Amino acid sequence: MRDFSLVLVFARRGQGPATAKAAKARFDVEAPSTPQAVAGESATLIWSGADQFYALFANAEGQSPVDALRESFAGKASLSDQSDGRALIRISGPSARKMLAKLSSLDLDDTVFPVGAAAATSIDHTGVNLWRGANAADGSPIFNVLVFTSFADSIWHSILDASAEYGTEIVASHGL
């Protein structure tokens, strides 16, 4: 997926609580303060470090992603548009965990990495943000991988190679 808005929201010094309150008001979900992803109706907020998170949301027609958030976070947080610099890969299916275990050192068992868990980690030696979304309709886990676009092809081919023994179905999406 490449057709989405992604903004890094980084609280200014001493503005962590005010930034969290602004996020709650803007997105109607609590900003993550620990490694987790929180899905709301209009956005998913993904922890990225102390007092910072990514806001992932549908493209705002006719408006830059930063402009769409500027008023909500004015004076509280710095905003950085990451939309064109990242690709999003969603992985699901009954063997998703097994496949990801070939590429990542994270323990992705339900008891350790439940729905909403997030990590800044690596896949096949490439830095990524990984989080667990709500399960698919068939009960399979959904994992989201946010990777720099310059590494997306490499990660994509690693995922295809790692998933070959389980079977692969590719579904393209142009939006959230």
N, C-alpha and C positions, 0 to 999 in steps of 0.2 A: 504494500500500500504506500502510495506517495502523495495522495490527494487529501491532506489533512493539515490542520494548523497545530503547531507545537511551539509553545513559548516557555522559556525558562523564567520562572519567577523567583527572584533572589532577594530576600528581605534585607533592607538596609540596616546598618548598625543600630541595634536596640529596637528594631521595628518588627521582630518576629511575631509577637502577639497581635500587633495591628495588621500584619500581612495575613496571618491565619484568619482573623476576623473578616478581612476584606475578601478572602477566598470563599469563606462560608457565605457571605452576602452575595457574591457574584455567581458562584457555582452551586450553592445550596448543598454542599458537602464539606466536611471538615478537611482541612489541608493535612496531608500526612506529616507526622513529626518523627516517624520511624520508618524503616524500610518497608513500605507498603504502597499499594495503588488503591485509590478510592474512586469508584465509578459513580458519577451522578448522571442526571438526565442529559445535561448539556456538555459534560466534559469528564475526562478521567484525569485525576491528579496523581502524579507519580513521584514519589520521594526521590530526591537527587542528592541529599546531603542536609546538614544542619541548616534549618531556616531557608530551604530552597526546594522547589519541586517543579516538575514539568506540568503544564496544562495542555492536554491533548484534546482537541475539539474539531468539529467540522469547520471547513473553510467558511470564513465570513465573507459573503459576496460583496465585492466593491470596497473592501476595507482590509487593511493589513492586520495580521493577527495581533501585533503589538497595539495598534490603534484600538482594536476591539476591547483590549483590557486596560488601556492607559488610565482611564478615569477611575476605575475600581481600585487601582494600586498606586495612584498618584501620591508621591511623598512617602510611601511605605516600602516599595520594592522596586528594584531594577528589573526591566523586562528585556529579554533577548529572543528574537525570532529564530527558531531552529528548524522551521518547517522544511525548507529546501535542503537542509544539511543532513536530514535523517530519513531513513526508510523504516517502515514498520512491517514486520513479518509475523503473522499469526500462525501458530502451530497447534493442531488438535488431532485427536484420534486416540484409539485405545493404546497405541504404542508410542505416543508422543514423549512420555517420560524416558522410555528406553532409548529412543533416538537421541534425545537431548543429553542423556548420560554419556553418550559417546563423545560429545563435544564440550561439555561443561563439567566443572568439578562440584557444582551445587547438588545438594540432596533435594530432589524435587518430590519426595514422598508427601502425601497429603498431610501427614502429621507434622512435617517440618516446614513445608512450603504450601500452606493452604491458599484458598481463594483470597486474593488481595495482597499476598506476599510479593515483595519486590526486592531486587538486588541490582547493584551496579557490579557487573561481573565480566567474564570473558567467555566467548564461545570460539573455539578453535583459535585461540590466541588473539582474538580481536575484542576490544572493549565494547560492551553492550549494556543496555538497561533491559532487564528481564522482569516481567511480572506475570502473575497468574490471574487470569480473568475468570469470570463465572463459567461453570461447566457448560459444555455444549448440550443440546437437547438430548443426545444419546448418553449423557453422563460422562463423556470424555473430558479430560482437562483441556483448558485452552491456555496456552502460553504465548505471550506477546514479546517480541524481540525488537528493540529500537536500536538501530545501528547507523553509523555514519554512512551516507549514501556512497562515499568512495569505497567502502568495504562491503556494500550490500551484495554485489555480485559474488564475491568470494564466500561470504557467509551463506548465500543462497545455494551455491554449488556444494558446500560442505553439508548443508542440511539435506540436499537431495541425495548425496552419496550415503550419508548416515541413515537415511530413511529407506533406502532401496530394498532392503530385506523385508520390510514391513508393508511395502506397497505405498504408493504416493498418489494423492489426488491433488491437483493444483487448482485453486479457485482464485481468480484474480478479482481484486476489488479496487475501486477508484475513490472510495470514501469510507468514512467510519460508518 
